[in-house]
Amino acid sequence: MTHELGDREVRDFQDLVELRLGLRIEDARLGFLAELLRRRLDSTGIEPAAYLNRFGSDWTRGEIGALARELTVPETYFFRGADQFRALAEIALPGRLAVAGGRELRILSAGCASGEEAYSIAIVAREAAAGSVAPVSIQAVDINPAVIRKAQRARFTNWAFRETAPDMRARWFRRVGAEFQLDDGIRGAVAFHERNLIDQDPEFWRPGSWDIVFCRNTIMYFPEETARAVVARIAGALAPGGYLFLGHAETLRGLSHDFHLRHTHGAFYYQRKERNEAAADPSAPGTRRVSSEPPVEAESDWIADIGRAAKRIETLAGAPSPHVQAEAVSAPRADYGAALDLLARERFAEALELVEAFPPRSLADPDILLLHATLLVHAGQLDAAERACRSLLGRDDMSAGAHHVLALCREVGGDRRGAIEQYQIAAYLDPSFAMPHLHLGLLARRAGDAEEAQCELGMAFELLQREETGRLLLFGGGFGRDALLALCRTEPERCGEDA
């Protein structure tokens, strides 16, 4: 039976999928959504109006599961994101075992798909906790009943081991025909359940339930308000000091202030703030490493570096002067706007003098504090700039702008490794932020790493085309969009010439 569906019915279905599954299906996929609705109507034998009314009130778990099979992405494999599993083994597990006092450690794999993540956690926990008396309990949940059944079977094809060392596979799996069966001890360490993360379940999410939560590549599919609610639920259920691992493209910026960002082993992850804890110092272990490298030569001056490149481009290409012409910037505060105007005209000393004459209470404003830190870098007052960044990060340690300015302090001060780490943090926290990628590309170019330079400068080129004018003004070093785009095109060609 072919059902005729109107736009209103498909839109209602779109809204109900968001309400009951937490998934926002973009308008570009409405054709797919209409076809899915037709299949479900055929399968259930219900007319469109009755289906939507029933689905919107008290629909069965079976129908939610059927939709989840169609709408969720179960692709995964063992030890996906190996850096995070190293952080789990060397930071998160030892840290939680140290405070457990012999009690059971509780780990959750949320959005577990077919089980590879949860079983990877179990293997790491078994190996990392060797000799420990503390038992480890792992629960894994997913909205899709089909993948839960597959996970419980614990039998996998060779494709699931594409990031698994052969000795690890040999230790924990045995071949059964064309598949590999997981060791019974590891299989028994994980309990799988069908569960919708957007459902409020006070017992499951009771305070302090979990020591470690993996919720990777899941919240990225939620609308912002749903993601915020799910993260709040996780935060409430994590023990103080517990750890949260997200997917590499996911960030808590703008979603939660309940966590500190951690960066070790080349991985980003989060630690639940302690009760009544003041915001952590951004130099705390796990968020920053101080380089022991000797200072580099004067070319580490980022403003001079961009300036020389821009002038070279102007000479070669006959381009107009790249310096910023005072572009319009929205400024709700008159004095702040005046300082931005001075910055736009490269009158850095006057801008700094004006900002430092603001009433002390103004420095509680994150925008003014960030502007102050940037102007201090221009003035070469790196210690003062770093103190301003620390003050801002003390209020919000997920400020991408503050991490970027802190990276500038490191770079100008000759701490290349520290600069790279802070640029990476800024880029992770705000994937739309072009300038960290530009600086990472310049650092790679000077080090002679052509592939890395090409990658980072290519990313910067793409992002610069959409970068906000105000952010270009604040972080562009006195150069405008066109000059910075030209820089991204030409700098990879110079790779290694001044390494």
Secondary structure, DSSP 8 states (H G I E B T S, - for coil): ------HHHHHHHHHHHHHHH-----GGGHHHHHHHHHHHHHHHT--HHHHHHHHHHS--HHHHHHHHHHHS-----TTSSHHHHHHIIIIIHHHHHHHHTT--EEEEEES-TTTHHHHHHHHHHHHHTTT----EEEEEEES-HHHHHHHHHTEE-GGGGTTS-HHHHHHHEEEETTEEEE-HHHHTTEEEEE--TTS--TTTT-TT-EEEEEE-SSGGGS-HHHHHHHHHHHHHHEEEEEEEEE-TT---TTT-SSEEEEEETTEEEEEE--TT-----TTSTTT----------GGG-HHHHHHHHHHHHHHHH-----B--------SSHHHHHHHHHHHTT-HHHHHHHHHTS-GGGGGSHHHHHHHHHHHHHTT-HHHHHHHHHHHHHH-TT-HHHHHHHHHHHHHTT-HHHHHHHHHHHHHH-TT-HHHHHHHHHHHHHTT-HHHHHHHHHHHHHHHTT--HHHHHHHSTTB-HHHHHHHHHHGGGGTTTT-
